[in-house]
Amino acid sequence: MTRTLAPIISKQPFFQGLEERHIAFVAGCARNVRFDEGQVIFREGEAANEFYLIREGLVSVEANVPHKGPMTVQTVSVGEMLGWSWLIPPHNWRFQARTQTATRALAFDGNCLRTKCEEDHDLGYELLKRFSHILTERLEATRVQLLDVYGSSH
């Protein structure tokens, strides 16, 4: 018997409201993954071919600051999505992600979903709207971090 991840995916806030056929498409591109504490999930500049739904654990989204090393710009936790670079050419990670605790997630194949989005523009539009929200959150978090690091207290 083939098991699908569709029931799990459909219950996640990020995917709520997607048509059943779109949930089935997305589930066809998903798999379960595990990461150890302190493990780097992806590095800035590498090919971005996946994104993740965190099911258990905490992940730091980090920006590399010259002469200081990685700086956490956001922490992603249970029920949240990790990664948007798979969606925007040239499909390279803009940040690094490192687990703070042992983490379980659903990994979604970006190549698979990009193909499905080209075939079904309604799905593509829905995912783009949802990931635009994540992009906005990441940019705001980065702005706050930059103000904290480089802001002056004159």
N, C-alpha and C positions, 0 to 999 in steps of 0.2 A: 504494500500500500504506500503510495507516494504522499508524504506530508508536505503541506505548504505553510509558509510563514504568513499568509494573508490574514488569518484571524488575529495574529499578534500585531501586524502592521496596521490593520484597520482600527485598532483600539488606541493607537498613538495619536496624541493631539496634532502633531504635524500633518498627519495623513487624514484626519477626520474631514468628512465631506467630499472626499474623492469618490468618484464613481466606482462601483464594484469592479468593472472591467479594468480600470486604471490601477486599483489595488492589486489585481491579479498580475498586471504587467510588472508593477514594482516588485511584487513578491517573487516573480520569476528571475529577478536580478539580485536577490538577497541571499545572504548566508549568515550563520552564526559564527562569531569570532570571540577569542579571549586574548587578553593582554595581561602580562605580569605588572606588578607595581614598578614604576620607574621606566617602563618600556616606551620608547619613541614609536608612535604609530605612523607618523610621516614627518618628513623634513622639508623645510622651505626650499623651493627650487626643484624638488623631485616631481616626477610625473604624478598628476592627481587623477587617479583612475577609480577611486572609491570615495564614498562618504559613509558616515556611521550614525546609527541611532544608539545612544548609550542606554543599556538596559540595567546595568549595575556598575557602580564605581564613579570615579571622578577623573577628569582629563583636563590638563592645563593647555590652553592655546597660548603659544609663546611667540614673541617677536625677538629676533636677534638684534641686540643693541650693541653697536661697535664699542669696543673696549670695556663692555660690561657683561656681555654674554646674553643668554636667554632671559627675557622678562615676560612674566605671565600677564597677558592682556585680558584673559577671560578664563573662567573655569566652567566646564560643561559637565552636567550631571545627568542623573536618571531622567529619561524621557526627552532629552534634548538631542538635537542634531549636531554632528561634528563634521565640518568640511563643506565648502561650497565651490572650491576651485575646479572641481570636476566638470562644472557647468559652463565655465567661462574660458574661452580660448586664451592662451595656448595650453590650458589644462595643466598648470604647474601650481604646486602648493605655494601660497603666499605667506603661510605661517608654519610653525612646527607644533605638533601635538605630542604630549607626554602624559602617561598615566600617573596620577597621584596615588591611586590604590589599584588593586587588581580590578580589572574591568571586563565586563561582558557587553557585547554590542551586536547589532545587526550591521553587517557590511553590505553596501549596495554597490554593484558594479556600474561605474560611471559610463563606460563604453556601451554597455548593454542599454542603460537608460537613455543615453544620448540617441542611440539608434531608434528606440521606441518613441522618443519625443519627436524625432524627424518624421516618423511614420504616423504619429497621432499628435497633431499640433495642439489639441485641447489638453492632452496630458502635459505637453511641454509648457504651455502657458500656465497651467496650475502649479507645476513644480517651480517655474520661474518666479511666480508671485510669492510662493512660500519661502524660497531661498532668498529672495530680495529682502525679506524681513530679517533673516539671519545676517545677511550682509550689513544691513543697517545697524544691527546690534553690535557686530564686530567692529565696525567703524567707530561707533560711539564709545565702545570700551577702549579702543586704541586712543581715541582723542582724550579720554579721561586720564589714561595712563601717561600720555605725553604731557598733559598739563601738570600732572603730579611730578614727573621726572624733570621737565624743563621749565615749568612755571616759576616765576620769580616771586619773592616775598619782599619786594622793595618797600 
